Amino acid sequence: MRKCYAVLYSDDEFAFPVKQEFDPYIQQEEDRDVHSFCWGCPQFFGGTLDDDETIVERLRDEISEESALSFTLLPGPLTLFYDARHEGNTYEFFCTRAWKPTDINWPSEASWRLLPARYREMCWVGGANRTAFAQLPVRPTQWDILQALIDAMPQNAPQWAIDQMVTYPVERLAASQSADAFDEFVRRWLANELP
């Protein structure tokens, strides 16, 4: 399968979704919730590309859905900054300046719980600015970068979303393609190497 993902950025900040704790697509059985993969961790907007759609179409839909309609993708370039193959899947990570917030605010918990599943994959859209990475060591490890990202995640988030977030890099995030992609993106963004 081909999977495409994006991070929304400017010179001063970038936006990323945070995976909610329980998978909204799996029917809960016997009063037991099924945890989402990498729940509580920073993510990229995106998903699996269908055969009949373009990358732009998939990312436009995913950004709208995973931000609970609070962000929109605008016409403009997507820059591929990281790609990988893993277990038969192709992962492509893009960044773009072609985005903007909409007039829709992040929903309250009660409203969020009533949304269709496709709008509840994420519990929050976090943001990070350059200050979030100001205390990195001269030669940061991937874990240093992930920790700074996780520390920035809950800023301005409602408590119900914060309660779902991890507070340190965990193995499930480190084992995902997202960890390598965040590492690559943050390093290039901090070095002003992105278009």
Residue, then its C-alpha position, 0 to 999 in steps of 0.5 A: m500500500r502507498k501511504c502519504y502524510a503531511v505536516l503543515y508549516s511556516d517559518d516560525e511554526f508547524a502543526f501536527p495532529v495527536k492520535q487519540e487513545f481509542d481507535p474510532y473505527i473498531q467496534q468496541e467489544e465486551d466493554r473493552d476499548v481497542h487502543s489506536f496504534c501510536w495513541g497519544c503521540p504526535q502524528f502527520f496528517g494523512g493515510t492510505l492512498d486509494d488507487d483512484e485518487t491523487i496525493v493532493e486529494r488524499l491529503r486535502d481530505e485527511i487534513s480536513e478530517e484529522s483536524a476536525l475541519s479546523f485546517t484546510l489544504l490550499p493549492g500549492p506545492l507539496t515537498l517530499f522530505y522523507d520516504a521509506r518502504h516497510e513491510g510492503n508499504t511505501y511511506e511518503f512524507f510531505c511538508t507544505r506552506a499551502w494551508k490555513p486555519t478555518d473559522i472552525n475551532w477544535p470541538s468540545e469533548a462532547s461535540w467531538r464524541l458525536l462526530p463521525a469516526r473519520y473526524r475522531e482519529m485525532c484528539w488534538v492538533g498540536g503546534a510547535n514553534r522554534t522555542a520548543f526546540a531551543q534547549l536541544p543539545v548541539r547534536p540532538t538525538q532522535w529521542d531529543i527531538l521527539q521529546a521536544l515535540i511531545d513537550a510542545m504537544p499539549q499547548n492550548a489543548p483541552q484537558w480531555a485531550i491532554d489526558q490522552m497524550v504521552t509524556y515521553p517518547v515510547e517504543r511504539l512511536a520510535a518504531s513507526q515511520s513517523a519517528d524518522a520522518f519527524d526527525e528529518f522534518v524538524r532538523r531540516w525546518l530548524a536549519n531553514e532547509l525547506p522551501 
